[in-house]
Amino acid sequence: MFNIEEELKKLPAKPGVYIMHDKDDNIIYVGKAVVLKNRVRSYFRKTNKTERIKKMVSLIDHFEYIVVDNEAEALILECNLIKKNRPKFNVLLKDDKTYPYIKIDVKSEFPNVFITRRLVKDGSKYFGPYANPGSAKEMLDFIKKKYMIRQCRTFKSNTRPCLNYHIKRCMAPCVGLVSKEEYRKQIDEIIDLLEGKTDKIVKDLNKQIKEASGKLDFEKAAYLRDKKIAIERVSEKQKVSNMSENNIDVIGIAKSELQVCIEIFFVRSSKMIGREHYFFPELVDMDNKEIISGFIKQYYLDNPNLPNKIMVREELEDKEALEKWLSTTAERKVEIKSPKKGEKLRFVEMAELNSKVTLENKEKDKTEILLELKEVLGLENMPRKIETYDISNISGEFMVAGMCVMQDGVIKKNLSRRFKIKGVFGQDDPKCMEEVVTRRLKHSIENPKGGFGKLPDVIFADGGITQIRATKKAIAKYNVNIPVFGMVKNDKHQTRALMDENRKELKISENLMNLITMFQDTVHDTAISYHRKLRDKQMSKSELDDIPGIGEVKKKALLKEFGSVENIKKAGMEELTKVSGINKNLANEIKKKMK
């Protein structure tokens, strides 16, 4: 058995990564430390820990650690482990939106230019992101109109050129009508354009216009003039400041009572070319520096479009390690700066202001949804906490229920709960619903400060009138008043409407319908995933599970060594004791129980 106090004494005073596990062996947190001994011990000492850290520590069943040579190595390992395991208490990029980039496959003989939403370390050049997909398309259309590059995604040699050559949209490299060097000149100019080096392009175009005019090639001179004017217009659209440095990302952070918003601006060659924002619920009690440090690790881990500088408000504690890691990844110097004055500071302030506005707008949307719910449901107070339940079973087998919570218009997956049905035998979903709601209410009534928190303002039953009545029957057992409404689905199993206890369907907006659909899908996934887990566990159950002292680790070790339960039965005492963790007494127990 893992004894935390004893294991803490064994921690080395060396740099490394520590990995926290819960009782089900799930990884719940990964961190790095300059001195493992000091860092890991601090979690288990009586210090001023935040509520989030207190909760994490309460779930720790055991931990492990990996010693490395220095902090930079620890940081890289930490990033990779977070990416692989996505621990619930680490800073994670949960926002699944992806912005478009313009990609140039520069390693190709005749490179193509196209839009992509996937950043891959394949040697290509990426430009962006473009917060507005229309802007990326507009830029690509401009490039393909002003530069005669190939339009085909897959390049191959042909015997004759396609239509694009005849309408002067391509130089037909597929049939050898342009050299690699001449084609590459176009690509280099496109790269300069996307990097914002328009002054250089305009200077070259002026020179070419002069040369064409001197040769009396007025058609070419007119074409080059129009191209120059178009590039100057594109350049004007992008300009937002006169910052002198190239390739800067600016990070701003804002907090509310419910969540954190990070806004990141992308400045390339004195022009802001895009921005992104990310929301982090449940991180409001975490220090800003820790949030931003975690964000940088996640955001730049697999991002080939690294800037030269990252600007943030405050100095980060692990700044040097982050800079070393980013510089090694980019194969050039990457700095993290905290400007104190001037234009750079104003840019950080602009990012912070925008993150605040973004956060306020999101919360305003949620407030409007809550107001609509209050009106539609005819409630006296705002429905700040809504709970829903779903039953899952197959012909009365492995009966379970899922519970999900919506707090202030946000679905809180970390507040989800799972129940095994204890008092219902046979398939009877309404009875199961009554049992689960009864047990849930009892938790809060008997222990208001427990894990279930306060009672909900409203309950949404997953189903129609039958489930509404079962839920109300459970509520009637206690002296509480909680309104109940049903989430009704159509024949295609899609959320159709909300229903009251009189079977009246309530009219709601599309935004509210989308949120309720997501709520219903979430509770369904919670219930069905638990049902599958129990079913799969039962299917993998063997005679080894009934032997005292044989847990999952030793069970896996035995099966790995012998291949099957039958082979374990045939094994002798000497063979059994060769397996890690199996001593003589345990081997005797195995032989006795598995005759």
C-alpha positions in Angstrom: 0.0 0.0 0.0 1.3 3.5 -0.9 2.1 5.5 2.2 2.3 9.2 1.2 4.3 10.3 4.3 6.8 7.6 3.8 7.2 8.3 0.1 7.6 12.0 0.8 10.7 11.2 2.8 12.3 9.4 -0.2 11.9 12.4 -2.6 15.3 13.5 -4.0 16.6 17.1 -3.9 16.8 17.1 -7.7 14.9 18.6 -10.6 12.2 16.6 -12.2 8.5 16.0 -12.9 5.9 14.7 -10.4 2.7 12.9 -11.4 -0.3 12.8 -9.0 -2.8 9.9 -9.3 -6.2 9.3 -7.8 -7.5 6.0 -6.3 -8.5 4.8 -9.8 -4.9 5.5 -11.0 -6.0 8.4 -13.2 -3.4 11.1 -13.6 -5.0 14.3 -12.1 -2.0 16.6 -12.1 1.5 16.9 -13.6 4.0 19.5 -12.4 7.7 20.3 -12.7 10.1 21.2 -9.9 13.6 22.5 -9.5 13.8 20.6 -6.3 11.3 17.7 -6.2 11.7 17.2 -2.5 10.5 20.7 -1.6 7.8 21.1 -4.3 5.9 17.8 -3.7 6.1 18.1 0.1 4.5 21.6 -0.1 1.2 20.1 -1.3 0.8 18.0 1.8 1.7 20.7 4.4 -0.6 23.1 6.1 -0.1 26.2 4.0 -2.5 28.7 2.5 -3.6 26.6 -0.4 -6.4 27.6 -2.8 -9.7 25.7 -2.9 -8.7 24.1 -6.2 -5.4 22.8 -4.8 -7.1 21.6 -1.6 -9.6 19.6 -3.7 -6.7 18.1 -5.8 -4.8 17.1 -2.7 -7.9 15.4 -1.3 -8.0 13.2 -4.3 -4.4 12.2 -4.4 -4.0 8.5 -3.7 -0.4 8.1 -4.8 2.3 9.9 -6.8 5.3 9.1 -8.8 8.2 11.2 -10.1 10.9 11.3 -12.8 14.3 12.8 -12.1 16.0 14.8 -14.9 19.2 16.8 -15.2 17.8 20.4 -15.2 14.7 22.5 -15.1 14.5 22.9 -18.9 14.3 19.1 -19.4 11.7 19.0 -16.6 9.6 21.6 -18.5 9.7 19.6 -21.8 8.7 16.4 -20.0 5.9 18.2 -18.1 4.5 19.6 -21.4 4.5 16.2 -23.1 2.9 14.4 -20.1 0.2 17.1 -19.9 -0.5 16.8 -23.6 -0.7 13.0 -23.4 -2.8 12.6 -20.2 -4.7 15.9 -20.0 -4.9 15.9 -16.2 -8.0 17.6 -14.8 -6.1 20.0 -12.5 -3.6 21.3 -15.1 -4.2 24.4 -17.3 -5.7 22.8 -20.4 -6.6 24.4 -23.8 -10.2 23.1 -23.8 -11.4 25.6 -26.4 -11.8 23.5 -29.6 -12.0 26.4 -32.0 -9.2 26.5 -34.6 -8.3 29.5 -36.7 -7.1 29.3 -40.3 -3.5 29.8 -41.3 -2.0 30.3 -44.8 0.5 27.6 -45.5 3.3 27.5 -48.0 4.9 24.1 -48.5 8.4 25.6 -49.1 10.1 22.2 -49.3 8.2 21.4 -52.5 9.9 22.0 -55.9 7.0 24.3 -56.9 5.4 25.3 -53.6 1.7 25.7 -53.2 -0.2 28.3 -51.1 -3.4 27.3 -49.3 -5.5 27.6 -46.2 -5.2 25.1 -43.4 -6.4 24.8 -39.8 -3.8 22.2 -38.8 -0.3 23.2 -37.7 2.2 20.5 -38.4 5.9 20.5 -38.0 6.6 19.5 -41.6 9.0 22.3 -42.6 6.3 24.4 -44.2 5.8 28.1 -43.5 2.6 29.1 -41.7 1.1 32.6 -41.6 -1.6 33.7 -39.2 -3.8 32.9 -37.5 -6.6 34.8 -39.1 -9.3 35.4 -36.5 -11.8 36.0 -39.3 -11.8 33.1 -41.8 -13.0 35.5 -44.5 -9.7 37.5 -44.1 -7.6 34.4 -44.8 -9.7 33.6 -47.9 -9.5 37.2 -49.1 -5.7 37.2 -48.7 -5.4 33.8 -50.5 -7.6 35.0 -53.3 -5.5 38.1 -53.6 -2.3 36.0 -53.8 -3.7 33.7 -56.5 -5.0 36.7 -58.5 -1.7 38.7 -58.4 0.8 35.8 -58.5 0.8 33.1 -61.2 1.3 30.2 -58.8 -0.1 26.7 -59.3 -3.7 26.2 -58.0 -3.6 22.4 -57.9 -3.2 20.8 -54.4 -1.3 17.7 -55.7 1.5 18.6 -58.2 2.3 16.2 -61.0 3.8 16.5 -64.5 1.4 16.8 -67.4 1.6 16.9 -71.1 -0.4 20.1 -71.5 -1.3 23.0 -69.1 -4.7 23.4 -67.5 -7.1 26.3 -67.9 -5.4 28.4 -65.3 -2.4 28.8 -67.5 -4.6 30.1 -70.4 -6.3 32.7 -68.2 -2.9 33.8 -66.8 -3.4 32.5 -63.3 -0.6 30.0 -63.4 2.9 29.7 -65.1 2.4 26.0 -65.8 5.3 24.4 -63.9 3.6 21.0 -64.5 4.7 21.2 -68.2 8.1 22.9 -67.6 7.1 26.4 -68.8 8.8 28.1 -65.8 12.0 27.3 -64.1 12.3 26.5 -60.4 14.2 29.7 -59.8 11.7 31.9 -61.5 8.8 30.3 -59.7 10.7 30.6 -56.3 11.0 34.3 -56.9 7.2 34.6 -56.7 7.0 32.4 -53.6 9.7 34.6 -51.9 7.7 37.7 -52.7 4.5 36.1 -51.3 6.4 35.2 -48.1 7.5 38.9 -47.8 3.9 40.0 -48.3 2.6 37.6 -45.6 5.4 38.7 -43.3 4.4 42.3 -43.8 7.6 43.3 -45.7 5.6 45.3 -48.2 8.1 48.2 -48.3 10.6 45.8 -49.8 8.1 44.4 -52.4 7.0 47.9 -53.4 10.6 49.0 -53.8 11.3 46.0 -56.1 8.1 46.6 -58.1 9.0 50.3 -58.6 12.3 49.1 -60.1 10.6 46.6 -62.4 8.1 49.2 -63.5 10.9 51.6 -64.4 12.7 48.8 -66.3 9.5 47.8 -68.2 8.8 51.5 -69.1 12.4 51.9 -70.3 11.9 49.0 -72.7 8.5 50.5 -73.8 6.7 47.4 -72.4 3.8 49.5 -71.2 1.4 46.5 -70.8 3.8 44.9 -68.3 4.4 48.2 -66.6 0.7 48.7 -66.1 0.3 45.2 -64.7 3.1 45.8 -62.2 1.6 49.2 -61.3 -1.8 47.7 -60.5 -0.1 44.9 -58.5 1.9 47.6 -56.5 -1.3 49.6 -55.7 -3.1 46.4 -54.6 -0.3 45.4 -52.3 -0.2 48.9 -50.8 -3.9 48.6 -50.0 -3.5 45.2 -48.4 -0.7 46.6 -46.3 -2.8 49.5 -45.1 -5.6 47.1 -44.0 -3.2 45.3 -41.7 -1.4 48.2 -40.0 -2.2 48.9 -36.3 1.0 50.2 -34.8 4.5 51.3 -35.4 6.1 48.7 -33.1 9.6 48.2 -34.5 10.1 44.5 -33.8 8.8 41.6 -35.9 6.9 38.5 -34.8 5.5 39.3 -31.3 2.7 37.5 -29.4 1.0 39.6 -26.7 -0.9 37.8 -23.9 -3.5 39.5 -21.7 -5.6 37.9 -19.0 -8.9 38.8 -17.3 -10.8 37.1 -14.5 -14.4 37.0 -13.2 -16.0 35.1 -10.4 -16.7 32.2 -12.8 -13.8 31.9 -15.2 -10.6 33.2 -16.7 -10.1 34.5 -20.2 -6.8 34.7 -22.0 -6.5 36.9 -25.1 -3.5 36.5 -27.4 -2.6 39.1 -30.1 -0.4 38.2 -33.1 1.8 41.1 -34.3 3.9 40.5 -37.4 6.1 43.2 -38.9 4.3 46.0 -37.1 0.9 44.7 -38.1 -1.7 42.8 -36.0 -2.7 39.9 -38.2 -5.1 38.1 -35.8 -6.0 37.2 -32.3 -7.4 34.3 -30.3 -9.1 33.9 -26.9 -9.5 31.0 -24.5 -11.7 30.4 -21.5 -10.6 28.5 -18.4 -13.4 27.8 -15.9 -12.4 26.8 -12.4 -9.0 28.6 -12.5 -10.2 31.8 -10.8 -8.3 31.1 -7.6 -5.0 30.3 -9.4 -2.3 33.0 -9.6 -2.1 34.9 -12.9 1.5 34.0 -13.4 0.8 30.3 -13.0 -2.1 30.4 -15.4 0.0 32.2 -18.1 2.9 29.9 -17.6 0.6 26.9 -18.0 -1.0 28.5 -21.1 2.4 29.1 -22.8 3.4 25.5 -22.3 0.1 24.2 -23.8 -0.2 26.7 -26.6 3.3 26.5 -28.0 4.0 22.8 -27.5 3.2 21.8 -31.1 3.0 25.2 -32.7 5.5 25.7 -35.5 4.6 29.4 -35.8 6.6 30.6 -32.8 7.2 34.3 -32.4 10.5 36.0 -31.6 9.0 37.6 -28.4 6.1 36.9 -26.1 4.9 39.9 -24.1 3.1 39.4 -20.7 2.2 41.7 -17.8 4.3 40.1 -15.0 7.6 38.3 -14.8 7.1 34.6 -14.8 8.8 32.4 -12.2 10.0 29.9 -14.8 10.8 32.5 -17.5 14.3 31.3 -18.1 13.3 27.6 -18.5 10.4 28.6 -20.8 12.7 30.8 -23.0 15.3 28.0 -23.3 12.6 25.5 -24.3 11.0 27.8 -26.8 14.3 28.9 -28.3 15.4 25.2 -28.7 12.0 24.4 -30.4 12.2 27.4 -32.7 16.0 27.0 -33.4 16.4 30.7 -32.7 16.1 33.1 -29.8 12.6 33.5 -28.3 12.2 35.9 -25.4 9.5 36.5 -22.8 9.2 40.2 -22.0 7.3 42.2 -19.3 7.3 45.8 -20.6 7.1 48.5 -18.0 6.5 51.6 -20.2 5.9 52.8 -23.7 4.2 51.3 -26.7 4.9 47.7 -25.7 3.2 48.1 -22.3 0.2 49.7 -24.1 0.0 46.6 -26.3 -0.2 44.4 -23.2 -2.8 46.7 -21.7 -4.8 46.4 -25.0 -4.7 42.6 -24.8 -5.8 42.7 -21.2 -8.6 45.2 -22.0 -9.8 42.9 -24.9 -9.7 39.8 -22.7 -11.9 41.7 -20.2 -14.3 42.8 -22.9 -14.4 39.2 -24.3 -15.1 37.8 -20.9 -17.8 40.4 -20.1 -19.5 39.7 -23.5 -19.5 35.9 -22.9 -21.0 36.3 -19.4 -23.5 38.8 -20.8 -24.7 36.1 -23.2 -25.0 33.7 -20.3 -27.0 36.3 -18.3 -29.4 36.8 -21.2 -29.9 33.0 -21.4 -30.6 32.9 -17.6 -33.1 35.7 -17.9 -34.8 33.9 -20.8 -35.0 30.7 -18.7 -36.4 32.6 -15.7 -39.1 34.1 -17.9 -39.9 31.0 -19.9 -40.1 28.7 -16.8 -42.0 31.3 -14.8 -39.5 31.4 -11.9 -39.3 34.0 -9.1 -35.5 33.8 -9.0 -32.7 33.3 -11.5 -32.0 29.6 -12.2 -28.3 29.8 -11.4 -27.9 26.1 -10.6 -29.7 23.6 -12.8 -29.2 19.8 -12.6 -30.2 17.0 -14.9 -30.2 13.2 -14.6 -30.2 10.4 -17.1 -30.6 6.6 -16.6 -28.6 4.0 -18.5 -29.0 0.2 -18.6 -29.4 -2.8 -20.9 -32.5 -4.8 -20.1 -32.1 -4.0 -16.4 -28.4 -4.9 -16.3 -25.6 -2.6 -15.0 -28.1 0.1 -14.1 -26.5 3.5 -13.5 -27.4 7.2 -13.6 -25.5 10.3 -14.6 -25.9 13.8 -13.1 -24.7 17.0 -14.7 -24.8 20.6 -13.5 -25.2 23.9 -15.3 -24.0 26.8 -13.1 -24.7 30.4 -14.3 -25.4 29.2 -17.8 -22.1 27.1 -18.0 -22.1 23.3 -18.1 -19.7 22.3 -15.3 -18.3 18.9 -16.3 -16.2 18.7 -13.1 -19.5 18.8 -11.0 -20.9 15.7 -12.8 -21.7 12.7 -10.6 -22.3 9.0 -11.3 -24.6 6.6 -9.4 -25.0 2.9 -9.3 -28.7 2.0 -8.9 -29.1 0.1 -5.6 -32.8 -0.4 -4.9 -34.4 -1.1 -8.3 -34.5 -4.6 -9.8 -35.5 -5.0 -13.4 -35.9 -2.3 -16.0 -37.9 0.6 -14.4 -36.4 3.9 -15.5 -38.8 6.1 -13.5 -38.1 4.2 -10.3 -34.4 4.6 -11.0 -34.9 8.3 -11.5 -36.7 8.6 -8.2 -34.0 6.7 -6.3 -31.2 8.8 -7.8 -32.8 12.2 -7.2 -33.7 11.1 -3.6 -30.1 10.1 -2.9 -28.8 13.3 -4.4 -31.1 15.6 -2.4 -30.2 13.7 0.8 -26.5 14.5 0.2 -27.1 18.3 0.3 -29.7 18.3 3.0 -27.5 16.2 5.4 -24.2 17.9 4.4 -24.7 21.3 2.7 -20.9 21.8 2.5 -20.2 18.4 1.0 -19.2 17.6 -2.6 -22.7 18.0 -4.0 -23.0 21.6 -2.8 -26.2 23.5 -2.4 -29.6 22.2 -3.8 -30.4 23.1 -7.4 -32.7 25.9 -8.3 -34.3 23.8 -11.1 -34.1 20.2 -12.2 -34.4 19.2 -15.8 -35.5 15.6 -16.2 -34.1 13.7 -19.2 -37.5 12.7 -20.7 -41.1 13.6 -20.6 -44.0 13.5 -18.1 -43.1 10.1 -16.7 -39.6 11.3 -15.6 -41.0 14.6 -14.4 -43.4 12.8 -12.1 -40.7 10.5 -10.8 -38.4 13.4 -10.0 -41.2 15.3 -8.2 -42.0 12.2 -6.2 -38.4 12.2 -4.9 -38.5 15.9 -4.1 -41.8 15.5 -2.2 -39.9 13.3 0.4 -38.2 16.5 1.6 -39.4 19.9 2.7 -38.0 21.6 -0.4 -39.5 23.3 -3.4 -37.6 22.6 -6.7 -39.3 23.1 -10.0 -39.0 20.3 -12.5 -39.1 20.4 -16.3 -38.6 17.7 -18.9 -36.1 17.8 -21.8 -38.1 16.1 -24.6 -36.5 14.4 -27.6 -38.0 13.8 -31.1 -38.1 10.5 -33.0 -34.5 11.1 -34.1 -33.4 11.3 -30.5 -32.7 15.1 -30.8 -33.7 17.6 -28.2 -37.1 19.0 -29.2 -38.4 21.2 -26.4 -38.8 21.8 -22.6 -42.0 20.5 -21.0 -43.7 21.5 -17.8 -45.6 19.2 -15.4 -48.8 19.8 -17.3 -47.3 18.4 -20.5 -47.1 21.9 -22.0 -44.2 22.4 -24.3 -42.4 25.8 -23.8 -41.2 28.0 -26.6 -37.5 28.9 -26.3 -34.9 30.7 -28.5 -32.5 28.9 -30.7 -29.5 29.8 -28.5 -31.3 28.4 -25.4 -32.3 25.3 -27.3 -28.6 24.7 -28.4 -27.5 25.0 -24.7 -30.2 22.6 -23.5 -29.3 20.1 -26.2 -25.7 20.3 -25.1 -26.8 19.8 -21.5 -28.9 16.8 -22.4 -26.1 15.3 -24.5 -23.6 15.8 -21.7 -25.6 14.0 -19.1 -26.4 11.2 -21.6 -22.6 10.8 -22.2 -21.9 10.7 -18.5 -24.4 8.0 -17.8 -23.6 5.8 -20.9 -19.8 6.0 -20.3 -20.3 4.8 -16.7 -22.6 2.0 -17.9 -19.9 0.9 -20.4 -17.2 1.0 -17.8 -19.1 -1.3 -15.4 -20.1 -3.6 -18.2 -16.5 -3.8 -19.5 -15.1 -4.3 -16.0 -17.5 -7.2 -15.4 -16.6 -8.8 -18.7 -12.9 -8.7 -17.7 -13.5 -10.1 -14.2 -11.7 -13.3 -13.5 -11.0 -15.7 -10.6 -8.0 -13.6 -9.6 -10.4 -10.8 -8.5 -11.6 -13.0 -5.6 -8.1 -13.6 -4.1 -7.2 -11.3 -1.2 -4.0 -9.3 -2.0 -4.5 -9.4 -5.8 -5.2 -6.0 -7.1 -5.2 -4.6 -10.7 -1.4 -4.2 -10.8 -0.6 -7.8 -9.7 -3.5 -9.2 -11.8 -2.0 -7.5 -14.9 1.5 -8.7 -14.0 0.3 -12.4 -13.7 -1.7 -12.3 -16.9 1.2 -10.6 -18.7 3.6 -13.4 -17.5 1.3 -16.4 -18.1 -1.0 -15.2 -20.8 -4.3 -16.6 -19.3 -6.0 -17.7 -16.1 -5.7 -21.3 -17.2 -1.9 -21.0 -17.4 -1.8 -19.4 -14.0 -3.6 -22.4 -12.5 -1.0 -24.7 -14.1 2.0 -22.7 -12.8 4.1 -24.0 -9.9 5.0 -22.1 -6.8 8.5 -21.2 -8.0 7.1 -19.8 -11.3 4.5 -17.7 -9.4 7.0 -16.1 -7.0 9.1 -14.9 -10.0 6.3 -12.5 -10.8 6.8 -9.0 -9.4 4.8 -8.5 -6.2 4.0 -12.2 -5.7 5.6 -13.6 -2.5 5.4 -17.1 -1.1 2.2 -16.5 0.9 0.4 -14.9 -2.0 1.5 -17.7 -4.3 0.0 -20.2 -1.8 -3.2 -18.2 -1.7 -3.4 -18.3 -5.5 -2.8 -22.1 -5.6 -5.5 -22.6 -2.9 -8.2 -20.5 -4.5 -7.6 -21.6 -8.1 -7.6 -25.3 -7.9 
